[in-house]
Amino acid sequence: MQLAGKVAIVTGAGSGIGQATAKCFAKEGSAVIAVDWNKETAEKTVAAVRSKGGKAEFCFADVSKAEDVRRTVDTALTSFGALHILVNDAAIQIMAKLTDTTEEMWDQIHAVNLKGVFLGCKYAIPAMIDAGGGSIINIASVLGFVGDPDLAAYCAAKGGVIALTKVAALTYGPQGVRANAICPGDVDTPLVEAYFNKDPDPKRFRQEIYSKYALRRIASPEEIAQVALFLASDASSFITGSTLVVDGGLTVKVY
Ligand SMILES: NC(=O)c1ccc[n+]([C@@H]2O[C@H](COP(=O)([O-])OP(=O)(O)OC[C@H]3O[C@@H](n4cnc5c(N)ncnc54)[C@H](O)[C@@H]3O)[C@@H](O)[C@H]2O)c1
């Protein structure tokens, strides 16, 4: 029980990495506020946690809206009396090359993927300071430090998440708040499944992507959740401002 007595907010808890993280944290003894704009899927996460004896509450929020995000923190405080952990996971992906990216696409991606992380930090940090400290885990991406020609706005937003993580770590470290970013490579979630399915031969395309990894496969959501657990727990008590690359060796090579 690495998170016994803790209270965590996990955004994007209805699917993929967020769902795996919410379940993992609850299993380790944390109460979890499962945040998502998809009520149906996030309520399934809550039901799964409760069926195993864990504590979880659903909180609807569009993470790009300040009032919604403020309510997620209020829900943690009213339901469980404190807030110690925030996982900013919710994000969207719109594929477009830089010159094909419309202003609307750019704004949409940045509203969820970067402003959403900013709002999460903004409202969670005061509550964490009240609790005597806390841990923020921002789910960035390897695409925060390398480029993808088809994901211009997404890459820019993820780079912003890495920088904002360092700012949060530096500013609130003296008050006991740690902030770290996880940079996954591909993770087998609905987001990536949709990407594979865009190819005329998804099975072949999947194998082609696997071959680019030193480990010859992509991650499971649970493997990313385990890293989030490490960053949330006291096992990482001296780690802050870091960017943890969890990519099966995807970005270690030049050729
Ligand atoms: N899957 C990958 O390969 C991969 C790789 C690197 C980084 N990431 C990052 O990991 C995180 C999770 O990705 P995933 O693959 O699990 O995605 P996913 O699409 O499976 O799940 C994302 C969840 O976020 C929710 N969400 C989206 N926008 C929201 C909003 N505005 N407000 C509230 N909820 C919202 C969705 O409803 C969904 O439940 C994202 O930050 C993503 O950028 C994913």
The ligand as an ORCA input file, in Angstrom:
! r2SCAN-3c Opt
* xyz 0 1
  N      -1.150      6.437    -26.006
  C       0.060      6.853    -26.335
  O       0.750      6.267    -27.157
  C       0.647      8.066    -25.668
  C       2.009      8.331    -25.894
  C       2.576      9.440    -25.280
  C       1.805     10.252    -24.474
  N       0.479      9.963    -24.294
  C      -0.283     10.847    -23.438
  O      -0.873     10.075    -22.417
  C      -2.101     10.663    -22.019
  C      -3.231      9.656    -22.091
  O      -3.285      9.115    -23.391
  P      -4.178      7.847    -23.707
  O      -3.527      7.183    -24.860
  O      -4.452      7.090    -22.472
  O      -5.498      8.568    -24.248
  P      -7.020      8.089    -24.337
  O      -7.584      8.793    -25.519
  O      -7.118      6.602    -24.257
  O      -7.631      8.704    -23.006
  C      -7.694     10.079    -22.806
  C      -8.832     10.387    -21.855
  O      -8.860     11.791    -21.657
  C     -10.192     12.247    -21.752
  N     -10.186     13.650    -22.176
  C      -9.750     14.141    -23.354
  N      -9.917     15.464    -23.376
  C     -10.485     15.814    -22.200
  C     -10.905     17.059    -21.640
  N     -10.813     18.203    -22.317
  N     -11.405     17.062    -20.391
  C     -11.523     15.897    -19.705
  N     -11.166     14.705    -20.191
  C     -10.646     14.669    -21.427
  C     -10.847     11.316    -22.760
  O     -12.259     11.317    -22.625
  C     -10.211      9.985    -22.409
  O     -10.950      9.307    -21.413
  C      -2.283     11.883    -22.914
  O      -1.753     13.013    -22.269
  C      -1.443     11.533    -24.132
  O      -1.040     12.674    -24.836
  C      -0.105      8.892    -24.871
*
